[in-house]
Amino acid sequence: MSEERKQKEPQLKPFVFVHPTTPKGKVCAVLFLIVILCSIVPIISLVNKPVLVLGMPLVMLWSIGIVLAVVIVLRLALHWGVK
């Protein structure tokens, strides 16, 4: 029985890239890419200054903003029904 099951199951590719097909999906993908790019080291090093904002270092405020931006983009995608 397991041999029959193995023959019926399609073989998956080792790497599958699913790209968005709807305009709303493309907007969410671009927004998410922008948020991810804002969290990489070259951008973080621009914000890593000895400045206090509301009693917090600027880089800490930046990381909180990134987390909030991720939540907003994912919530927007959920609201639009992007899959």
C-alpha positions as CSV (number, residue, x, y, z in Angstrom):
1,M,0.0,0.0,0.0
2,S,2.8,2.4,0.7
3,E,4.3,1.8,-2.7
4,E,1.0,2.8,-4.3
5,R,0.9,5.9,-2.2
6,K,4.4,6.9,-3.2
7,Q,3.6,6.6,-6.9
8,K,0.5,8.8,-6.6
9,E,2.1,11.6,-4.6
10,P,3.7,14.3,-6.8
11,Q,7.3,15.1,-6.3
12,L,7.9,18.5,-4.8
13,K,10.7,20.7,-6.0
14,P,13.4,21.4,-3.4
15,F,12.8,25.2,-3.7
16,V,9.4,26.7,-4.6
17,F,8.9,30.4,-4.9
18,V,5.3,31.5,-4.9
19,H,4.9,35.0,-6.2
20,P,1.8,37.1,-5.7
21,T,-0.6,37.3,-8.6
22,T,-3.1,39.9,-7.5
23,P,-2.4,43.6,-7.2
24,K,-3.2,43.6,-3.5
25,G,-0.8,40.7,-3.0
26,K,1.9,42.6,-4.9
27,V,1.4,45.7,-2.7
28,C,1.7,43.6,0.4
29,A,4.8,41.8,-0.9
30,V,6.5,45.2,-1.7
31,L,5.5,46.6,1.7
32,F,6.8,43.5,3.5
33,L,10.1,43.7,1.5
34,I,10.5,47.4,2.5
35,V,10.0,46.5,6.2
36,I,12.5,43.7,6.0
37,L,15.0,46.0,4.2
38,C,14.6,48.5,7.1
39,S,15.7,45.9,9.6
40,I,19.1,44.9,8.0
41,V,22.4,45.9,9.3
42,P,23.3,48.9,7.0
43,I,20.0,50.6,7.8
44,I,20.3,49.8,11.5
45,S,23.8,51.3,11.6
46,L,22.4,54.6,10.2
47,V,19.9,54.7,13.2
48,N,22.4,53.5,15.8
49,K,23.2,57.0,17.2
50,P,23.6,58.0,20.8
51,V,20.2,59.9,20.8
52,L,17.4,59.4,23.3
53,V,13.8,59.7,22.1
54,L,11.2,59.4,24.9
55,G,13.9,58.1,27.1
56,M,14.8,55.2,24.8
57,P,17.8,54.9,22.4
58,L,16.9,55.6,18.8
59,V,17.8,52.1,17.7
60,M,15.4,50.7,20.3
61,L,12.6,52.9,19.0
62,W,13.5,51.9,15.4
63,S,13.2,48.2,16.3
64,I,9.8,48.7,18.0
65,G,8.7,50.6,14.8
66,I,9.8,47.6,12.7
67,V,7.8,45.2,14.8
68,L,4.7,47.4,14.5
69,A,5.2,47.8,10.8
70,V,5.4,44.0,10.3
71,V,2.2,43.6,12.3
72,I,0.4,46.3,10.3
73,V,1.5,44.8,6.9
74,L,0.5,41.3,7.9
75,R,-2.8,42.6,9.3
76,L,-3.4,44.5,6.0
77,A,-2.7,41.3,4.0
78,L,-5.1,39.4,6.3
79,H,-7.8,42.0,5.9
80,W,-7.4,42.0,2.0
81,G,-7.4,38.2,1.9
82,V,-4.0,37.9,0.4
83,K,-2.8,34.2,0.3
